[in-house]
Amino acid sequence: MKRREFLKNTGAAVSIPFLLNGMRLSAMPRSPLFNAIDPASDRVLILVQMNGGNDGLNMVFPIDQYDRLANVRANLLIPKNKILALKDTLGLHPAMGALRALYEEENLAVVQSVGYPNQNRSHFRSTDIWLSSSPANEYWNTGWLGRYLETQAPGYPIDYPNASAPDPFAITMGSTVSETCQGTATNFSLTLSDPFALIKLTEGNGGETPDTPYGNELSFLRTSIVQSNAYGDSISGAAKKGKNLATYPTGNRLADQLKNIALMISGGLKTKIYIANIGGFDTHATQVDSADKTQGVHANLLGQLSDAIGAFQNDLKMLGLEQRVVGITFSEFGRQIGSNASVGTDHGTAAPLFVFGSCIQTQVLGNNPQIPEKLTTQEGVAMQIDFRDIYGSILKDWFQVPDQDIKALIHPNFTYLPILKDCNLTTPTREAYLNDLVDLKLYPNPFASEATLRFSSPGGHIRISLFDAIGSELEVLADQSFASGAHELMIDGQRLASGNYYVRVQGRQFVKTGILIKR
């Protein structure tokens, strides 16, 4: 069996990492993906994973829903006059001054109520879904970035690195390789904690290997050690050449990770994808300080997130690198709308996320979540925007991936979102977001047995779904083309139990979600 056949046949089960003084490595080539883009642009994507399930309603406040929030989470809700307003109806937690400053500097976008249909509230399973972009009822063994990179470098890891592609494709900061970059045969990411503390693995004297499966595996391991050492050399070289100009907060692990990322970028490392992590968001109890609700565990985490991203963005600006980098924050799910008796929140559904960088459109994408007057048991924030549409839109505008490839690799119902703006790196034509042109009404509301959905449409294919209060898609009411203009659709609710439901209407360049109450 030849080594190429070994890689093909072993599949996802053999993603072989190596430890290099605490740095866990999976050797990875540089893909032609980035050669297809303007090679002078050197675009970089940063993913910031907020592990544990972030309480979005304590991070981005729908000020127009404040009174209803006070009814269902009084033991958590901060005073209204402490909220850092982004606009009249929306604001940030007071610990997030650095991100509010980025918004004012037009370097931050807020994306509302992000999730996926049939939300799974298990940390492990929901994280798998976010990293793979699989449907909730399917298990995929590859990551959304790994699948794309694999199509661009199908021979990996053979003959990598090389003179024209000496640097790793992706780096995860920390000790665990990110499944986001998992391909069929191996992972396109390596992990590291300190770019200055890398020690070479012993490569040995080589020698002949037997023509057996064991021999082929041994040959692969030897080659991987050589590759890992070579990547270690390129990382160390970039770190030595790089520099940081901004002041980063101390005692902040995320800030340390982003500081090292900025250092490596400034030192000339051509890695295109970095994954950073901050944990602790599983706030079932004592989420806030009861004596001062602006303080506490969650406030500390939000402050660390905000301060770290703020310092990183400032560093990029001072280094002259700000137009090369776009970042996204995400968490595996949001928390429930209502607080619990332990001064915390339990696993929920959708939550907001941030996109940061000088080439993003500063905006609030989507509408404020609607807080029901009376909650259904375990009710979460209804999904408005599918996270896979964010991924796809970044791939389309930042890495110039065609729509048809995005639909094949990530999401067949991909809907474009205008997240990025033109900067001096590229001037593609942007498609408009049409949410303001779409009106959605549900009546009677509350209803007894039958309700009417009335909506205006710019035309095109539209999918209309009915969700329950915990994020399950109960029924697809329509999935077809509609002409431009006003439309009505009857909703038969006779078999529905009393409670809160959500109707989601998604078409090309728009998505609207409305609450529907069954008596």
N, C-alpha and C positions, 0 to 999 in steps of 0.2 A: 504494500500500500504506500503510495507516494504521500508526501507531506500535505500537498494541496487536497488530496482525497481524504486524508485524515481530518483536516479542518472541516471539510464539507460534511463528512459522515458523523463527526462527533457532535455537531450542532450546538445548541445553546447550553447544553449541560457542561461543556468544557470551555468556560470563560476563565482562563487561568491567570490569576493575579499574582504579583510578587511583592514582597515587603522589602523596602529599601530604606533602612533606618526609620521605620514608622511610615514609610510611603508605600502604599499599596498600588501596584502597577498592573495595568493591562496594556501591552504594547499596542500602538495604534498608528496607522499611516495618515498622511495628509491627503485629503480627498480632492479630486478634480472639481468637486462642488464649488470650491472657492476660486478655482482658476477660471471658472465660467463667468464669475463676476469680475468687475473691474479689479485687477490684481493690486492696484495702487490703493484701493480703499481700505483693505485689511479690516473689514467689519468684524466686530466681536459681539457675542450674545452672552449675557450674564443671567443665570437663573438663581434666584434666592428662595430657597425652600424653607417655609415656616412650619416646622414639624409639630404635630399635635392637634391641629384643628383650631384655627384662629377665630376668635369672636369678632366678626366683622362689624357687628352693631356697637361694639365698644371701641372701634378703630375709626370707622367712617360713619358719622352720625347723620341720619336723615332728620334734619332739624324740623321739617314740616310734620314729622311723625312723633315729635318729642312727647306730647301728652299721652299718646297711646303706649309709648315705650315706658313711661313712668308708671303706667297701670300694671305692666307685666314684668318689669325688672327694676322695681324701686330700690331694692337693696344693692344694685350695681350702678345705677345711672348717675353719671356725673352732673353737676349743676350746668344748666343751659348756658350760663354766662362764662363758663370755662372752656367751651368748645371753640376751637380755632376755625373760624369760618373760612370756607373756600368760596362760597356764595351764600345767598340768603337762605337757601334750603338745605345746605350741606356743609359739614365741617369735620375736622380731624380731632382726635384725642389731644389734650393739651401737652402730652409728652412728645408730640410729633412736630415740634416747631421747625426742625430741619427740613422735613418733607413739605410743610406748608411753604417754607421759603423757596423750595424747588418749584412748587406749583406757581408761585408768584414770578419766578424767573423763567417760566415756561419750559421747565424740564421734567414735568411730572403729569401723568394722566391717571385718573381713577376709573376703573372699570367696575360697574355695579353688578352685584348678584350673580357671580360667576359660579358655575357648577356643571353638572351633566345630568341627563335623564336617569331616573331610577337610582338616586343617590344611595350609595352604600356607606354606612356609618361606622364600619370597621376601619381603624387606622391603617392596617396592613393592606386590605383589599382596595380601599379608596386611594391610597398612595400608589398602588400598582396601576390603577386606572389613570391617574394623572400622569404617571411616568411613561406609560405605554400608549395612552390615548385610545385604549380599547373601549368598546361598549361595556356597560355595567354587567352584562350577562355573558361576556366572553373573556377568556383568559389568553393573553398574548405574551409570548416569551421575549419580545423585542421592544425596545424603547422607540419613541417617536422620532428622535434624532438618530438613533442607531439605524433604523430602517432606511432613512434617507442617505446617511453616510455609506451604508452598505451598497446601495445602488451605484454610488459614485466610485467606490473602491472595492469591487467584488473579489479581488485577489488578496485582500488583507488577511493576515499580516505578512504575507510573503514579500520579501524585498523592501520592507520598510523598517526603519527610516532609510533615506538615501540622500544623495547630495542635493537634489532639488526639493526634497521634502524632509527636512531634518527634525521637525518639531512635532510634538503630540497634537492630536486633533482636538481633544477635549481634556479638561482637568477638573476633577472634583476636589474641593478643599475639604480635608478631613481624613478619615480613616476607612471609609466605605465607598467603593466605586458606585457611581450613579447608574441605575438601571435605565435612565433616560437615554443613554448612549449605547445600550445593549444591542448588538447585532445578532444574527443567527448563530455564528460560530464563536464570536468573542466580543468583548466590550471595546468600544472606541474611546474610552476614557481611562485615565489613570488618576490616582489620588495622591495628594501630598499635603503635609502640614507646614513644613518649613523648607523653602527652596534653597536655603543656605546650609542645610544639614543632611545632604544626600551622600550616602556611602555606596560605592560600587559593590555589586554582587560578584562573587568569585565565578569566573567563567570556566575555569578548568582547562585541561589540555586537549579536550575534544577527543579525537580518535574515531575509529570506525564504529558504526552502530549496526546492529543486526537488521536484516530485511524482514522485520516482523512488526506487528502493531506496536509492541513495546518499543522497538527501535525507532519507529516513526514518532512516537510520543516523546521519547527522549530527545530526538533531534529537534522537535518543536520546542521543548523546554529550553534546550541550549540556545536556540535562536532567539527565544523570547528574553532570555537573560541578557544576551548581547543587545537586543533592541531596547530593553529597559535601561541598561547602562548608557546607551547612546542618548535616550531621551533625558536621562538624568543630567548628562553633560550639557545638553541644550538648555535645560531649565536653569542649571547653575550659572551658565554663561550669561543668560538673559538677566538673572537676578543680580549678578555682579555689575552689569552694565546699567541696570535700571535705577530709578530713584523715585522717591515720594517727596512732593513739595507741600502738601497739605498736612495739617495736624489732625491726627486720628484720636478718638477717645480711647482711654486706657481701660483695661478690665472689660473689654467688649470683644467677644470671640468673633462675631460677625465682622466687626471693623478690622480685626487682625487679618481675616481671610481676604476681605476686599482690598486691604492695603497691599498684601502680597500679590493679588491679581493685578493691581495697578502697577506695581513694581515690575512684574514680568512683561506686561504689555509695553511699558516704557522702555524696557531693556531689549525689545525687538523680538520677543517670542511670538511666533505666528499662530499660536493656538487660537481657535475661533470660538470655542465654547467653554465657559467656566460655570461650575455649579458651586454655590456657597450655601451654608446651612445655619439655621438658628432654631433651637429647640425650646420646649417648655410651654407650648401653647395649649396643652390639654388641661384647661383650667376648670376642673369640676368643683373645686372648693377654694375658698379664700382668694378669689380672683382679684378683688379690690380690698383696700384697707377700709374697714367699716367706718373709721373715724374721719377719713378723707378719701372719698371715692375716686379722686383723681390720681391716687397713689395705689401701690400694691403690685402683685406679681405681673399682671397683664400690662400695667402702665410701664413697669421696668422693661419688659420685653419690647413694647412698642417704642420706647425711648431708645433702646439699643438698635432696633431696626432703623429708625429714623436717623439717628446720629451717624450710624455706620454708612448708610447710603448717601447722606448729605456730605460727609467727609470724602467719600469715594468720588462723588460727582465733582466736588470742588477740586480734588486732586487731578482728575482727568482734565478739567478746565485749565488748571495751572500748568499742566504738562503739555497742553495743546492736543489732547487726545479725545476730547469730549464728543466729537462728531464720528468717532469710530465705534462707540459703544452704546448698546441698548440693553436695558435690564428689565426683568419681570420678577415680581414676587408671587408666590403661590403657597397655599396650604391645602391639605387633603380634603377638608370640608370646613364649613362654618359651624357655629353653635346654634342651639335652639333659641327662638325669640324670647321665651320666658326664662327668667333665672330660676335657680333651684334654692332650696332652703339652706344650702351650705355656702351661700354667697358665691356661687359659681354658675357655670353654664354647662350643659351636656351636649353631646354630639348632635350636629344639625345638618344643614343642607348647604345652600349657596352662601357666598361671602364676597366682598369686594377684593380686588387686588390692584397693585400699582404697576405702571410701566414708567421707567425713568430713562432720561437721556436727552441730549440736545436735539435729536432728530425725531422726537415724538411730538404728536399734537397735544398740547396742553388742553385737557378737556375732561369732562365727566361723561363717560360713555355709558349710556343707559339711564334709566329712570330710578329714582329712589325706591327702595323696597316698600311695599305696602304692609303696614302693621295692622292686623285685624283687631277689632274692638274686643272680640272674645276669641281666645286661642283654642285650637284643637290640641289634644294631647300630643306632646313631643313635636310641636309644629316648628319647622325651620323656615328660613327665608327662602322664598320661591326662586328657582333658577330663572334668570332672564337671559344671560349670555353663556353659551356653551364654551368651556375653556379651550376646546379644540379649534374653535374659530379664532381665538387669540393666537394659538400656536401657528395656525395656517396663515394668518395675516402677517405675522412676523416673518415667516418663511418666504411669503410672496414678495413683500416689499423690502426686506432687509437682505435676503439671500437670493431674490429673484427666481423663486421656484414657481413653475407654471401651475395654474389652477388644477389641471387634470392630474398632475403628480401629487398635489396636496390631497386631493380627494382619494387617490389610490393608497397613499401612505398613511393618512391620518384620519380622514372623516369624509365619507361619501356625500354628506349634506353640508359641506363646507360653505359658510357664509362669510364673505369678506367684511372686515371691520377696518375703518380708516384710522389706524393707531399711529402710524408714522407720518411724518411730513417731509417735504422736500428739504434737503440740506445740500451743501455743496458737494456731497459725494455722489448724488444721483438725482435725477429729476423725472421719475416715472409719473405717468398719469394716474391720479388718484380718483377712486370712485367715491361718490358722496354717500354719507350715511343718511338714511331717509326717515329716521324715527320721528322727526318732527312733522312729517307729512302724513303719518299714519295715526288715525284716531281709532280707539277701541272702546266700546261700550257694552256692558252686560246688564240685561234687565229682564224681568224684575229681579232685584237683588237686595235682600234675600229672595229666594224662590222656593216654591213648594215641590213641583214635579217637572217643570219645563222652563227653560230660560232661552233667551235670544242673544246671540253674539252679533253685534253690528260693528263692522270695521271698514275703513277706507283702505284702498290698496293702490300702489303705483303700478300694479300689474306684475305678472310673472308667476313663477311657481311658489306656492305658499303651503306651509305645513302648520296645521292647527292641532294642538294637543291639550288634553285635560289631565292635570296633575292633582294628586292629593296633597295634604299638608306636610307629609314627610318626604316629598320629592319623587314619588312613584308616578310614572306615566300610565294612567289608567286607560286612556283611549286616544287614538288618533282620529280626530273629528274630520279632518280633510287633509289631503296630500296631493295637490293638483294645481293646475294653472288657473289663475283668475285674471279677468280683464281689469283694466284700470277703472277705479270708481268705488262706489259703496256696495257692500255686500252684507247679507244676513245669513245666519246659520242657526238652526234650532238645536238646542242641547237637551237631550232626554236625560233627566236626572232622577227618574222614578226609583231606580235601583240603588241610588247613592244614599248613604247614611247621612244624618245631619252633621254639619261641620263646614270647614273652609276648604275650598278647591281653587285651583288656579288654571286659567286658560292662557296658553302661550301661542302667539301668532308670529311665525317667523317666515320671512321672505328674503329676497335678495336685497341686501343692505339695510334690513331693519328687523327688529324683534320687539314685541310688546307682550307684557304679561299683566293680566288683570285678575283680581280676586273675585270669586263667585261663592256666595254663602247659601248652603242648603239648610232650610229650616228643620 
